[in-house]
């Protein structure tokens, strides 16, 4: 018999963003094709008990060649891309990289 579990919380364990690169066949240069985003989370039920500690979600930004079902929503895509750009700008300034 099926059991219904009411979730009260999802705790984020980690967020990992990796740049996907490939070689441009015309120029031979390495180019960015977008990002993969993995979110690991813990599922907690209404009683505060941990249901699952090993859950992960894997999605990709719009610039990748993965099917649309595997891609982030438009808002999430913008969030990931803006976050990476902001971190890059701050790190480049901090490390004096032009």
N, C-alpha and C positions, 0 to 999 in steps of 0.2 A: 504494500500500500504506500502511495506517495506521501511524503511529508512536506508541508509548506514551511519554509524558513523565512521569517521576516528579517531583513537586514537593517541594522541600525547604523552601521558605520563601515566605511572602507578606509583602512589606513594605508597610506602610500609608504612603501618600503624603499623604492628607488625609482629614479627617472634617468634613462640613458638615451642620449641623442648621438647618433653616428652619421657622419656625412657619407653619402654614397657617391663614389667617383668612378669615372671610366675614361678611357683614352679616346679622344676625338680622332676618328679615322682619317680625316682630311689634314689636320694639323699635327697629329701625334702628341698633342698636349693633353694633360690630365685636366678634366673638367668636372665640376660638381653637377650631379644630377638630382640632388635633393637630400633628404634626411630620412633615416629610420628612427622611430621613437619607440622605446620599450618602457612600459610602466609596470613595476612590480607592486603588488598590493596584498594586504591581509584583509580578509572578509570577517566581520564581526556580527554576531546575531543580536537579537533584541535583548538577550540576557547578558550581553557583554562577553560572551564566549567566542573564542577564535574558531571559525569554521574552516578556514583554509589559509595557510601561510604562503603557499607557493603559486599564487595566481599571477599571471602576467598577460599584458596586452601588447601586441606588436602592430604598429601602423606606420604608414609612409606618407611623406608630403607629396603634393601634387606634381612636382617635377619628375617623379620617378616613373618607371615603366610598369609598376605593379598594377593589378586590376583595381578598379574603383572601390570595390568592396574592402580592400585592404588599406585604403587611404584614409587619412584623417579628414574630419569635417573641415569646412572652409575656415571656421573660427579657430579650430585647433591647429590647422596648418599655419595660419598667420601667427598664432601664439608661439609655436616652435620656431618658425623662421625669424620672427622679431627677437625672440630670446637669444638665439644663436648670434644674430647680428649685433645685438647690444653687448653680449659677453665678448665677442671678438673686438669690438671697438674699445671696450674698457681694458681688455688684456693688452691690446696693441699699444694703447696709450701708456699703460703702466710699465710695459717692457720697452718702451721707446721704439716700437716697430712701426715703420712707415708703410 
